[in-house]
Amino acid sequence: MPLAHKIESVLDTIRPYLQADGGDVELVEVQSNNDVILRLTGACSSCSMSEMTMTAGIEESLRKSIPDLGKIVAVKE
């Protein structure tokens, strides 16, 4: 399974929680060095807790499922 599909599968498990608060996460790019670029959208893009959501929720879930990822970075909407 391509890496992008694995990432999307993990993100699909997180999305219901983000969407319940009016937000979402979008996979922007998987770079050749396995760095992952994400975009927090909706309420998540401006929420004061978005940094914690990114590191404690999204990044932790991705690393647990796909340990060989590089950096995981969120860009602004």
For each residue, the residues with C-beta under 8 A, 3 or more apart:
1: 5 6
2: 5 6
3: 6 7 30 34 66
4: 7 8 27 30
5: 1 2 8 9
6: 1 2 3 9 10 65 66
7: 3 4 10 11 27 30 36 62 66 69
8: 4 5 11 12 27
9: 5 6 12 13 65
10: 6 7 13 14 61 62 65 66
11: 7 8 14 15 25 27 38 58 62
12: 8 9 15
13: 9 10 16 61
14: 10 11 17 18 25 57 58 61
15: 11 12 18 19 24 25
16: 13 19 20
17: 14 20 21 57
18: 14 15 21 23 24 25 40 42 44 53
19: 15 16 22 23 24
20: 16 17
21: 17 18 43 44 47
22: 19 42 43 44
23: 18 19 40 41 42 43 44 45 47
24: 15 18 19 40 41 42 44
25: 11 14 15 18 38 39 40 41 44 58
26: 38 39 40 41
27: 4 7 8 11 30 36 37 38
28: 37 38 39 75
29: 36 37
30: 3 4 7 27 34 35 36 37
31: 34 35 36 37 70
32:
33: 70
34: 3 30 31 68 69 70
35: 30 31 69 70 71 72 73
36: 7 27 29 30 31 62 69 70 71 72 73
37: 27 28 29 30 31 73 74 75
38: 11 25 26 27 28 54 58 72 73 74 75
39: 25 26 28 45 74 75 76 77
40: 18 23 24 25 26 44 45 47 50 53 54 74 76 77
41: 23 24 25 26 44 45 77
42: 18 22 23 24 45
43: 21 22 23 46 47
44: 18 21 22 23 24 25 40 41 47 50 53
45: 23 39 40 41 42 50 76 77
46: 43 50
47: 21 23 40 43 44 50 53
48:
49: 52 53
50: 40 44 45 46 47 53 54 74
51: 54 55
52: 49 55 56 57
53: 18 40 44 47 49 50 56 57 58
54: 38 40 50 51 57 58 59 72 74
55: 51 52 58 59 60
56: 52 53 59 60
57: 14 17 52 53 54 60 61
58: 11 14 25 38 53 54 55 61 62 72 74
59: 54 55 56 62 63 72
60: 55 56 57 63 64
61: 10 13 14 57 58 64 65
62: 7 10 11 36 58 59 65 66 69 72
63: 59 60 66 67 69 72
64: 60 61 67
65: 6 9 10 61 62
66: 3 6 7 10 62 63 69
67: 63 64
68: 34
69: 7 34 35 36 62 63 66 72
70: 31 33 34 35 36
71: 35 36
72: 35 36 38 54 58 59 62 63 69
73: 35 36 37 38
74: 37 38 39 40 50 54 58
75: 28 37 38 39
76: 39 40 45
77: 39 40 41 45
